[in-house]
Amino acid sequence: MNNNDKQKDLVAFKRKIGFNIWQAIEQSNLPREYVAERLQVTKRTVDYWQSGEKLPSIERFVLLSQLLGVSLEGLLFV
């Protein structure tokens, strides 16, 4: 596997995690503004997470999973 393939795989993985975050927030029926406030980030940061452009820190992943009532595995791998 060359570097270009690895980069494409990483982008796809981040997008999948972003989709999982988006889906969990949608299913929670919590406004993104509320999620952002509770995690002490901006709404734009939550938008970045949902797009997979950026990902939360480990600490924020844990807080996000607790706030949304989903497992870390559910955010990362489903």
PDB file of N, CA, C and O in Angstrom:
ATOM      1  N   MET A   1       0.853  -1.183   0.000  1.00  0.00           N
ATOM      2  CA  MET A   1       0.000   0.000   0.000  1.00  0.00           C
ATOM      3  C   MET A   1       0.892   1.237   0.000  1.00  0.00           C
ATOM      4  O   MET A   1       1.755   1.392   0.864  1.00  0.00           O
ATOM      5  N   ASN A   2       0.676   2.110  -0.973  1.00  0.00           N
ATOM      6  CA  ASN A   2       1.501   3.314  -1.040  1.00  0.00           C
ATOM      7  C   ASN A   2       0.916   4.426  -0.169  1.00  0.00           C
ATOM      8  O   ASN A   2      -0.171   4.288   0.392  1.00  0.00           O
ATOM      9  N   ASN A   3       1.655   5.525  -0.069  1.00  0.00           N
ATOM     10  CA  ASN A   3       1.237   6.637   0.786  1.00  0.00           C
ATOM     11  C   ASN A   3      -0.084   7.253   0.355  1.00  0.00           C
ATOM     12  O   ASN A   3      -0.872   7.678   1.200  1.00  0.00           O
ATOM     13  N   ASN A   4      -0.337   7.305  -0.941  1.00  0.00           N
ATOM     14  CA  ASN A   4      -1.588   7.864  -1.438  1.00  0.00           C
ATOM     15  C   ASN A   4      -2.783   7.027  -0.981  1.00  0.00           C
ATOM     16  O   ASN A   4      -3.819   7.567  -0.593  1.00  0.00           O
ATOM     17  N   ASP A   5      -2.625   5.705  -1.032  1.00  0.00           N
ATOM     18  CA  ASP A   5      -3.690   4.811  -0.571  1.00  0.00           C
ATOM     19  C   ASP A   5      -3.914   4.960   0.926  1.00  0.00           C
ATOM     20  O   ASP A   5      -5.055   4.957   1.389  1.00  0.00           O
ATOM     21  N   LYS A   6      -2.837   5.089   1.679  1.00  0.00           N
ATOM     22  CA  LYS A   6      -2.946   5.266   3.136  1.00  0.00           C
ATOM     23  C   LYS A   6      -3.680   6.563   3.457  1.00  0.00           C
ATOM     24  O   LYS A   6      -4.515   6.608   4.360  1.00  0.00           O
ATOM     25  N   GLN A   7      -3.360   7.614   2.711  1.00  0.00           N
ATOM     26  CA  GLN A   7      -4.007   8.910   2.926  1.00  0.00           C
ATOM     27  C   GLN A   7      -5.504   8.815   2.633  1.00  0.00           C
ATOM     28  O   GLN A   7      -6.324   9.348   3.380  1.00  0.00           O
ATOM     29  N   LYS A   8      -5.852   8.132   1.539  1.00  0.00           N
ATOM     30  CA  LYS A   8      -7.264   7.951   1.189  1.00  0.00           C
ATOM     31  C   LYS A   8      -7.994   7.147   2.258  1.00  0.00           C
ATOM     32  O   LYS A   8      -9.135   7.456   2.599  1.00  0.00           O
ATOM     33  N   ASP A   9      -7.340   6.119   2.786  1.00  0.00           N
ATOM     34  CA  ASP A   9      -7.943   5.307   3.849  1.00  0.00           C
ATOM     35  C   ASP A   9      -8.171   6.137   5.102  1.00  0.00           C
ATOM     36  O   ASP A   9      -9.205   6.005   5.758  1.00  0.00           O
ATOM     37  N   LEU A  10      -7.209   6.996   5.440  1.00  0.00           N
ATOM     38  CA  LEU A  10      -7.342   7.847   6.624  1.00  0.00           C
ATOM     39  C   LEU A  10      -8.502   8.817   6.462  1.00  0.00           C
ATOM     40  O   LEU A  10      -9.288   9.008   7.390  1.00  0.00           O
ATOM     41  N   VAL A  11      -8.613   9.422   5.305  1.00  0.00           N
ATOM     42  CA  VAL A  11      -9.713  10.358   5.035  1.00  0.00           C
ATOM     43  C   VAL A  11     -11.051   9.635   5.137  1.00  0.00           C
ATOM     44  O   VAL A  11     -11.993  10.154   5.736  1.00  0.00           O
ATOM     45  N   ALA A  12     -11.138   8.452   4.562  1.00  0.00           N
ATOM     46  CA  ALA A  12     -12.385   7.676   4.617  1.00  0.00           C
ATOM     47  C   ALA A  12     -12.724   7.296   6.055  1.00  0.00           C
ATOM     48  O   ALA A  12     -13.887   7.351   6.455  1.00  0.00           O
ATOM     49  N   PHE A  13     -11.722   6.913   6.828  1.00  0.00           N
ATOM     50  CA  PHE A  13     -11.939   6.556   8.234  1.00  0.00           C
ATOM     51  C   PHE A  13     -12.443   7.756   9.028  1.00  0.00           C
ATOM     52  O   PHE A  13     -13.374   7.622   9.823  1.00  0.00           O
ATOM     53  N   LYS A  14     -11.843   8.922   8.823  1.00  0.00           N
ATOM     54  CA  LYS A  14     -12.272  10.125   9.524  1.00  0.00           C
ATOM     55  C   LYS A  14     -13.696  10.514   9.138  1.00  0.00           C
ATOM     56  O   LYS A  14     -14.476  10.946   9.986  1.00  0.00           O
ATOM     57  N   ARG A  15     -14.033  10.361   7.860  1.00  0.00           N
ATOM     58  CA  ARG A  15     -15.406  10.665   7.417  1.00  0.00           C
ATOM     59  C   ARG A  15     -16.414   9.716   8.059  1.00  0.00           C
ATOM     60  O   ARG A  15     -17.516  10.125   8.423  1.00  0.00           O
ATOM     61  N   LYS A  16     -16.032   8.451   8.195  1.00  0.00           N
ATOM     62  CA  LYS A  16     -16.924   7.470   8.836  1.00  0.00           C
ATOM     63  C   LYS A  16     -17.153   7.836  10.293  1.00  0.00           C
ATOM     64  O   LYS A  16     -18.283   7.776  10.778  1.00  0.00           O
ATOM     65  N   ILE A  17     -16.098   8.212  10.989  1.00  0.00           N
ATOM     66  CA  ILE A  17     -16.254   8.638  12.376  1.00  0.00           C
ATOM     67  C   ILE A  17     -17.122   9.892  12.437  1.00  0.00           C
ATOM     68  O   ILE A  17     -17.983  10.011  13.309  1.00  0.00           O
ATOM     69  N   GLY A  18     -16.901  10.813  11.527  1.00  0.00           N
ATOM     70  CA  GLY A  18     -17.722  12.025  11.469  1.00  0.00           C
ATOM     71  C   GLY A  18     -19.191  11.694  11.262  1.00  0.00           C
ATOM     72  O   GLY A  18     -20.063  12.283  11.902  1.00  0.00           O
ATOM     73  N   PHE A  19     -19.464  10.752  10.369  1.00  0.00           N
ATOM     74  CA  PHE A  19     -20.846  10.328  10.148  1.00  0.00           C
ATOM     75  C   PHE A  19     -21.424   9.712  11.415  1.00  0.00           C
ATOM     76  O   PHE A  19     -22.577   9.971  11.760  1.00  0.00           O
ATOM     77  N   ASN A  20     -20.633   8.897  12.109  1.00  0.00           N
ATOM     78  CA  ASN A  20     -21.104   8.279  13.355  1.00  0.00           C
ATOM     79  C   ASN A  20     -21.437   9.347  14.395  1.00  0.00           C
ATOM     80  O   ASN A  20     -22.434   9.234  15.107  1.00  0.00           O
ATOM     81  N   ILE A  21     -20.602  10.382  14.481  1.00  0.00           N
ATOM     82  CA  ILE A  21     -20.860  11.476  15.421  1.00  0.00           C
ATOM     83  C   ILE A  21     -22.138  12.199  15.019  1.00  0.00           C
ATOM     84  O   ILE A  21     -22.995  12.463  15.862  1.00  0.00           O
ATOM     85  N   TRP A  22     -22.271  12.519  13.731  1.00  0.00           N
ATOM     86  CA  TRP A  22     -23.479  13.197  13.248  1.00  0.00           C
ATOM     87  C   TRP A  22     -24.725  12.381  13.582  1.00  0.00           C
ATOM     88  O   TRP A  22     -25.715  12.907  14.091  1.00  0.00           O
ATOM     89  N   GLN A  23     -24.653  11.084  13.282  1.00  0.00           N
ATOM     90  CA  GLN A  23     -25.806  10.205  13.511  1.00  0.00           C
ATOM     91  C   GLN A  23     -26.163  10.144  15.001  1.00  0.00           C
ATOM     92  O   GLN A  23     -27.341  10.190  15.353  1.00  0.00           O
ATOM     93  N   ALA A  24     -25.172  10.042  15.865  1.00  0.00           N
ATOM     94  CA  ALA A  24     -25.425   9.973  17.305  1.00  0.00           C
ATOM     95  C   ALA A  24     -26.051  11.270  17.818  1.00  0.00           C
ATOM     96  O   ALA A  24     -26.945  11.238  18.664  1.00  0.00           O
ATOM     97  N   ILE A  25     -25.584  12.402  17.309  1.00  0.00           N
ATOM     98  CA  ILE A  25     -26.167  13.685  17.722  1.00  0.00           C
ATOM     99  C   ILE A  25     -27.603  13.785  17.228  1.00  0.00           C
ATOM    100  O   ILE A  25     -28.485  14.206  17.977  1.00  0.00           O
ATOM    101  N   GLU A  26     -27.850  13.403  15.976  1.00  0.00           N
ATOM    102  CA  GLU A  26     -29.206  13.433  15.437  1.00  0.00           C
ATOM    103  C   GLU A  26     -30.151  12.551  16.249  1.00  0.00           C
ATOM    104  O   GLU A  26     -31.270  12.958  16.563  1.00  0.00           O
ATOM    105  N   GLN A  27     -29.703  11.351  16.588  1.00  0.00           N
ATOM    106  CA  GLN A  27     -30.549  10.419  17.334  1.00  0.00           C
ATOM    107  C   GLN A  27     -30.784  10.875  18.764  1.00  0.00           C
ATOM    108  O   GLN A  27     -31.783  10.502  19.378  1.00  0.00           O
ATOM    109  N   SER A  28     -29.876  11.675  19.296  1.00  0.00           N
ATOM    110  CA  SER A  28     -30.030  12.159  20.676  1.00  0.00           C
ATOM    111  C   SER A  28     -31.069  13.273  20.775  1.00  0.00           C
ATOM    112  O   SER A  28     -31.589  13.556  21.854  1.00  0.00           O
ATOM    113  N   ASN A  29     -31.365  13.905  19.632  1.00  0.00           N
ATOM    114  CA  ASN A  29     -32.269  15.053  19.577  1.00  0.00           C
ATOM    115  C   ASN A  29     -31.756  16.245  20.380  1.00  0.00           C
ATOM    116  O   ASN A  29     -32.528  17.135  20.738  1.00  0.00           O
ATOM    117  N   LEU A  30     -30.462  16.261  20.662  1.00  0.00           N
ATOM    118  CA  LEU A  30     -29.854  17.412  21.333  1.00  0.00           C
ATOM    119  C   LEU A  30     -29.369  18.397  20.275  1.00  0.00           C
ATOM    120  O   LEU A  30     -28.759  17.991  19.285  1.00  0.00           O
ATOM    121  N   PRO A  31     -29.634  19.682  20.474  1.00  0.00           N
ATOM    122  CA  PRO A  31     -29.116  20.667  19.515  1.00  0.00           C
ATOM    123  C   PRO A  31     -27.590  20.682  19.530  1.00  0.00           C
ATOM    124  O   PRO A  31     -26.970  20.504  20.578  1.00  0.00           O
ATOM    125  N   ARG A  32     -26.994  20.894  18.365  1.00  0.00           N
ATOM    126  CA  ARG A  32     -25.528  20.967  18.294  1.00  0.00           C
ATOM    127  C   ARG A  32     -24.976  22.060  19.190  1.00  0.00           C
ATOM    128  O   ARG A  32     -23.884  21.924  19.742  1.00  0.00           O
ATOM    129  N   GLU A  33     -25.727  23.146  19.336  1.00  0.00           N
ATOM    130  CA  GLU A  33     -25.286  24.234  20.199  1.00  0.00           C
ATOM    131  C   GLU A  33     -25.149  23.749  21.645  1.00  0.00           C
ATOM    132  O   GLU A  33     -24.212  24.124  22.350  1.00  0.00           O
ATOM    133  N   TYR A  34     -26.095  22.913  22.072  1.00  0.00           N
ATOM    134  CA  TYR A  34     -26.054  22.358  23.424  1.00  0.00           C
ATOM    135  C   TYR A  34     -24.865  21.413  23.574  1.00  0.00           C
ATOM    136  O   TYR A  34     -24.156  21.453  24.580  1.00  0.00           O
ATOM    137  N   VAL A  35     -24.654  20.570  22.578  1.00  0.00           N
ATOM    138  CA  VAL A  35     -23.519  19.639  22.609  1.00  0.00           C
ATOM    139  C   VAL A  35     -22.222  20.426  22.698  1.00  0.00           C
ATOM    140  O   VAL A  35     -21.347  20.102  23.501  1.00  0.00           O
ATOM    141  N   ALA A  36     -22.099  21.457  21.877  1.00  0.00           N
ATOM    142  CA  ALA A  36     -20.893  22.286  21.889  1.00  0.00           C
ATOM    143  C   ALA A  36     -20.681  22.930  23.255  1.00  0.00           C
ATOM    144  O   ALA A  36     -19.575  22.918  23.795  1.00  0.00           O
ATOM    145  N   GLU A  37     -21.751  23.488  23.804  1.00  0.00           N
ATOM    146  CA  GLU A  37     -21.655  24.149  25.105  1.00  0.00           C
ATOM    147  C   GLU A  37     -21.213  23.170  26.189  1.00  0.00           C
ATOM    148  O   GLU A  37     -20.335  23.484  26.993  1.00  0.00           O
ATOM    149  N   ARG A  38     -21.814  21.998  26.211  1.00  0.00           N
ATOM    150  CA  ARG A  38     -21.476  20.995  27.231  1.00  0.00           C
ATOM    151  C   ARG A  38     -20.037  20.511  27.113  1.00  0.00           C
ATOM    152  O   ARG A  38     -19.408  20.175  28.116  1.00  0.00           O
ATOM    153  N   LEU A  39     -19.512  20.474  25.885  1.00  0.00           N
ATOM    154  CA  LEU A  39     -18.142  20.001  25.669  1.00  0.00           C
ATOM    155  C   LEU A  39     -17.134  21.151  25.646  1.00  0.00           C
ATOM    156  O   LEU A  39     -15.938  20.941  25.444  1.00  0.00           O
ATOM    157  N   GLN A  40     -17.635  22.354  25.855  1.00  0.00           N
ATOM    158  CA  GLN A  40     -16.812  23.558  25.907  1.00  0.00           C
ATOM    159  C   GLN A  40     -16.019  23.770  24.612  1.00  0.00           C
ATOM    160  O   GLN A  40     -14.820  24.050  24.625  1.00  0.00           O
ATOM    161  N   VAL A  41     -16.740  23.626  23.498  1.00  0.00           N
ATOM    162  CA  VAL A  41     -16.185  23.905  22.177  1.00  0.00           C
ATOM    163  C   VAL A  41     -17.206  24.757  21.431  1.00  0.00           C
ATOM    164  O   VAL A  41     -18.319  24.968  21.912  1.00  0.00           O
ATOM    165  N   THR A  42     -16.827  25.236  20.274  1.00  0.00           N
ATOM    166  CA  THR A  42     -17.760  26.008  19.461  1.00  0.00           C
ATOM    167  C   THR A  42     -18.646  25.080  18.639  1.00  0.00           C
ATOM    168  O   THR A  42     -18.319  23.911  18.433  1.00  0.00           O
ATOM    169  N   LYS A  43     -19.759  25.611  18.179  1.00  0.00           N
ATOM    170  CA  LYS A  43     -20.629  24.849  17.285  1.00  0.00           C
ATOM    171  C   LYS A  43     -19.869  24.488  16.016  1.00  0.00           C
ATOM    172  O   LYS A  43     -20.068  23.407  15.462  1.00  0.00           O
ATOM    173  N   ARG A  44     -19.015  25.365  15.559  1.00  0.00           N
ATOM    174  CA  ARG A  44     -18.217  25.101  14.360  1.00  0.00           C
ATOM    175  C   ARG A  44     -17.310  23.882  14.574  1.00  0.00           C
ATOM    176  O   ARG A  44     -17.108  23.093  13.651  1.00  0.00           O
ATOM    177  N   THR A  45     -16.772  23.729  15.770  1.00  0.00           N
ATOM    178  CA  THR A  45     -15.946  22.566  16.077  1.00  0.00           C
ATOM    179  C   THR A  45     -16.766  21.287  15.951  1.00  0.00           C
ATOM    180  O   THR A  45     -16.293  20.293  15.400  1.00  0.00           O
ATOM    181  N   VAL A  46     -17.990  21.314  16.458  1.00  0.00           N
ATOM    182  CA  VAL A  46     -18.870  20.150  16.331  1.00  0.00           C
ATOM    183  C   VAL A  46     -19.143  19.878  14.854  1.00  0.00           C
ATOM    184  O   VAL A  46     -19.192  18.720  14.440  1.00  0.00           O
ATOM    185  N   ASP A  47     -19.322  20.932  14.056  1.00  0.00           N
ATOM    186  CA  ASP A  47     -19.509  20.764  12.612  1.00  0.00           C
ATOM    187  C   ASP A  47     -18.288  20.083  11.984  1.00  0.00           C
ATOM    188  O   ASP A  47     -18.436  19.193  11.146  1.00  0.00           O
ATOM    189  N   TYR A  48     -17.093  20.496  12.386  1.00  0.00           N
ATOM    190  CA  TYR A  48     -15.864  19.860  11.885  1.00  0.00           C
ATOM    191  C   TYR A  48     -15.837  18.378  12.239  1.00  0.00           C
ATOM    192  O   TYR A  48     -15.479  17.544  11.408  1.00  0.00           O
ATOM    193  N   TRP A  49     -16.216  18.054  13.469  1.00  0.00           N
ATOM    194  CA  TRP A  49     -16.241  16.650  13.895  1.00  0.00           C
ATOM    195  C   TRP A  49     -17.207  15.842  13.039  1.00  0.00           C
ATOM    196  O   TRP A  49     -16.892  14.734  12.603  1.00  0.00           O
ATOM    197  N   GLN A  50     -18.391  16.412  12.803  1.00  0.00           N
ATOM    198  CA  GLN A  50     -19.411  15.689  12.049  1.00  0.00           C
ATOM    199  C   GLN A  50     -19.006  15.477  10.590  1.00  0.00           C
ATOM    200  O   GLN A  50     -19.429  14.507   9.962  1.00  0.00           O
ATOM    201  N   SER A  51     -18.203  16.363  10.063  1.00  0.00           N
ATOM    202  CA  SER A  51     -17.749  16.215   8.674  1.00  0.00           C
ATOM    203  C   SER A  51     -16.536  15.297   8.576  1.00  0.00           C
ATOM    204  O   SER A  51     -16.187  14.837   7.489  1.00  0.00           O
ATOM    205  N   GLY A  52     -15.898  15.034   9.706  1.00  0.00           N
ATOM    206  CA  GLY A  52     -14.680  14.231   9.696  1.00  0.00           C
ATOM    207  C   GLY A  52     -13.448  15.045   9.354  1.00  0.00           C
ATOM    208  O   GLY A  52     -12.347  14.507   9.237  1.00  0.00           O
ATOM    209  N   GLU A  53     -13.643  16.356   9.193  1.00  0.00           N
ATOM    210  CA  GLU A  53     -12.507  17.226   8.881  1.00  0.00           C
ATOM    211  C   GLU A  53     -11.522  17.271  10.039  1.00  0.00           C
ATOM    212  O   GLU A  53     -10.307  17.296   9.842  1.00  0.00           O
ATOM    213  N   LYS A  54     -12.066  17.281  11.242  1.00  0.00           N
ATOM    214  CA  LYS A  54     -11.272  17.221  12.471  1.00  0.00           C
ATOM    215  C   LYS A  54     -11.955  16.216  13.391  1.00  0.00           C
ATOM    216  O   LYS A  54     -13.141  15.927  13.233  1.00  0.00           O
ATOM    217  N   LEU A  55     -11.216  15.695  14.333  1.00  0.00           N
ATOM    218  CA  LEU A  55     -11.784  14.748  15.291  1.00  0.00           C
ATOM    219  C   LEU A  55     -11.554  15.250  16.709  1.00  0.00           C
ATOM    220  O   LEU A  55     -10.587  15.964  16.974  1.00  0.00           O
ATOM    221  N   PRO A  56     -12.450  14.871  17.621  1.00  0.00           N
ATOM    222  CA  PRO A  56     -12.286  15.290  19.013  1.00  0.00           C
ATOM    223  C   PRO A  56     -11.060  14.630  19.644  1.00  0.00           C
ATOM    224  O   PRO A  56     -10.572  13.599  19.180  1.00  0.00           O
ATOM    225  N   SER A  57     -10.584  15.256  20.711  1.00  0.00           N
ATOM    226  CA  SER A  57      -9.543  14.625  21.520  1.00  0.00           C
ATOM    227  C   SER A  57     -10.140  13.397  22.199  1.00  0.00           C
ATOM    228  O   SER A  57     -11.360  13.238  22.236  1.00  0.00           O
ATOM    229  N   ILE A  58      -9.308  12.555  22.722  1.00  0.00           N
ATOM    230  CA  ILE A  58      -9.785  11.363  23.435  1.00  0.00           C
ATOM    231  C   ILE A  58     -10.717  11.772  24.574  1.00  0.00           C
ATOM    232  O   ILE A  58     -11.770  11.166  24.772  1.00  0.00           O
ATOM    233  N   GLU A  59     -10.323  12.797  25.316  1.00  0.00           N
ATOM    234  CA  GLU A  59     -11.152  13.246  26.437  1.00  0.00           C
ATOM    235  C   GLU A  59     -12.533  13.682  25.966  1.00  0.00           C
ATOM    236  O   GLU A  59     -13.542  13.369  26.599  1.00  0.00           O
ATOM    237  N   ARG A  60     -12.571  14.403  24.857  1.00  0.00           N
ATOM    238  CA  ARG A  60     -13.863  14.878  24.345  1.00  0.00           C
ATOM    239  C   ARG A  60     -14.656  13.737  23.720  1.00  0.00           C
ATOM    240  O   ARG A  60     -15.886  13.758  23.756  1.00  0.00           O
ATOM    241  N   PHE A  61     -13.983  12.744  23.149  1.00  0.00           N
ATOM    242  CA  PHE A  61     -14.697  11.555  22.676  1.00  0.00           C
ATOM    243  C   PHE A  61     -15.436  10.897  23.830  1.00  0.00           C
ATOM    244  O   PHE A  61     -16.597  10.511  23.693  1.00  0.00           O
ATOM    245  N   VAL A  62     -14.764  10.771  24.962  1.00  0.00           N
ATOM    246  CA  VAL A  62     -15.377  10.147  26.139  1.00  0.00           C
ATOM    247  C   VAL A  62     -16.570  10.979  26.601  1.00  0.00           C
ATOM    248  O   VAL A  62     -17.650  10.440  26.843  1.00  0.00           O
ATOM    249  N   LEU A  63     -16.375  12.291  26.722  1.00  0.00           N
ATOM    250  CA  LEU A  63     -17.473  13.165  27.154  1.00  0.00           C
ATOM    251  C   LEU A  63     -18.631  13.138  26.155  1.00  0.00           C
ATOM    252  O   LEU A  63     -19.796  13.128  26.552  1.00  0.00           O
ATOM    253  N   LEU A  64     -18.313  13.127  24.871  1.00  0.00           N
ATOM    254  CA  LEU A  64     -19.340  13.079  23.835  1.00  0.00           C
ATOM    255  C   LEU A  64     -20.148  11.793  23.936  1.00  0.00           C
ATOM    256  O   LEU A  64     -21.376  11.822  23.852  1.00  0.00           O
ATOM    257  N   SER A  65     -19.472  10.674  24.114  1.00  0.00           N
ATOM    258  CA  SER A  65     -20.189   9.401  24.215  1.00  0.00           C
ATOM    259  C   SER A  65     -21.096   9.386  25.444  1.00  0.00           C
ATOM    260  O   SER A  65     -22.212   8.871  25.385  1.00  0.00           O
ATOM    261  N   GLN A  66     -20.624   9.944  26.545  1.00  0.00           N
ATOM    262  CA  GLN A  66     -21.453  10.009  27.759  1.00  0.00           C
ATOM    263  C   GLN A  66     -22.648  10.924  27.561  1.00  0.00           C
ATOM    264  O   GLN A  66     -23.767  10.578  27.941  1.00  0.00           O
ATOM    265  N   LEU A  67     -22.421  12.079  26.974  1.00  0.00           N
ATOM    266  CA  LEU A  67     -23.498  13.044  26.752  1.00  0.00           C
ATOM    267  C   LEU A  67     -24.577  12.473  25.832  1.00  0.00           C
ATOM    268  O   LEU A  67     -25.769  12.687  26.049  1.00  0.00           O
ATOM    269  N   LEU A  68     -24.145  11.750  24.809  1.00  0.00           N
ATOM    270  CA  LEU A  68     -25.093  11.226  23.820  1.00  0.00           C
ATOM    271  C   LEU A  68     -25.645   9.860  24.197  1.00  0.00           C
ATOM    272  O   LEU A  68     -26.584   9.370  23.570  1.00  0.00           O
ATOM    273  N   GLY A  69     -25.064   9.244  25.222  1.00  0.00           N
ATOM    274  CA  GLY A  69     -25.546   7.935  25.657  1.00  0.00           C
ATOM    275  C   GLY A  69     -25.202   6.818  24.690  1.00  0.00           C
ATOM    276  O   GLY A  69     -25.971   5.871  24.522  1.00  0.00           O
ATOM    277  N   VAL A  70     -24.033   6.931  24.049  1.00  0.00           N
ATOM    278  CA  VAL A  70     -23.558   5.887  23.148  1.00  0.00           C
ATOM    279  C   VAL A  70     -22.175   5.441  23.579  1.00  0.00           C
ATOM    280  O   VAL A  70     -21.479   6.163  24.293  1.00  0.00           O
ATOM    281  N   SER A  71     -21.780   4.267  23.154  1.00  0.00           N
ATOM    282  CA  SER A  71     -20.451   3.766  23.503  1.00  0.00           C
ATOM    283  C   SER A  71     -19.387   4.417  22.627  1.00  0.00           C
ATOM    284  O   SER A  71     -19.675   4.921  21.541  1.00  0.00           O
ATOM    285  N   LEU A  72     -18.165   4.397  23.116  1.00  0.00           N
ATOM    286  CA  LEU A  72     -17.056   4.864  22.285  1.00  0.00           C
ATOM    287  C   LEU A  72     -16.957   4.040  21.014  1.00  0.00           C
ATOM    288  O   LEU A  72     -16.689   4.568  19.935  1.00  0.00           O
ATOM    289  N   GLU A  73     -17.175   2.737  21.153  1.00  0.00           N
ATOM    290  CA  GLU A  73     -17.143   1.859  19.987  1.00  0.00           C
ATOM    291  C   GLU A  73     -18.188   2.283  18.959  1.00  0.00           C
ATOM    292  O   GLU A  73     -17.950   2.237  17.752  1.00  0.00           O
ATOM    293  N   GLY A  74     -19.353   2.698  19.465  1.00  0.00           N
ATOM    294  CA  GLY A  74     -20.413   3.145  18.567  1.00  0.00           C
ATOM    295  C   GLY A  74     -20.013   4.390  17.786  1.00  0.00           C
ATOM    296  O   GLY A  74     -20.406   4.548  16.630  1.00  0.00           O
ATOM    297  N   LEU A  75     -19.240   5.270  18.404  1.00  0.00           N
ATOM    298  CA  LEU A  75     -18.788   6.457  17.710  1.00  0.00           C
ATOM    299  C   LEU A  75     -17.649   6.146  16.740  1.00  0.00           C
ATOM    300  O   LEU A  75     -17.533   6.773  15.687  1.00  0.00           O
ATOM    301  N   LEU A  76     -16.822   5.186  17.099  1.00  0.00           N
ATOM    302  CA  LEU A  76     -15.626   4.929  16.302  1.00  0.00           C
ATOM    303  C   LEU A  76     -15.792   3.860  15.225  1.00  0.00           C
ATOM    304  O   LEU A  76     -15.193   3.968  14.154  1.00  0.00           O
ATOM    305  N   PHE A  77     -16.586   2.845  15.489  1.00  0.00           N
ATOM    306  CA  PHE A  77     -16.527   1.679  14.612  1.00  0.00           C
ATOM    307  C   PHE A  77     -17.814   1.218  13.964  1.00  0.00           C
ATOM    308  O   PHE A  77     -17.759   0.422  13.026  1.00  0.00           O
ATOM    309  N   VAL A  78     -18.955   1.670  14.406  1.00  0.00           N
ATOM    310  CA  VAL A  78     -20.201   1.140  13.855  1.00  0.00           C
ATOM    311  C   VAL A  78     -20.388   1.615  12.437  1.00  0.00           C
ATOM    312  O   VAL A  78     -21.384   1.274  11.798  1.00  0.00           O
TER     313      VAL A  78
END
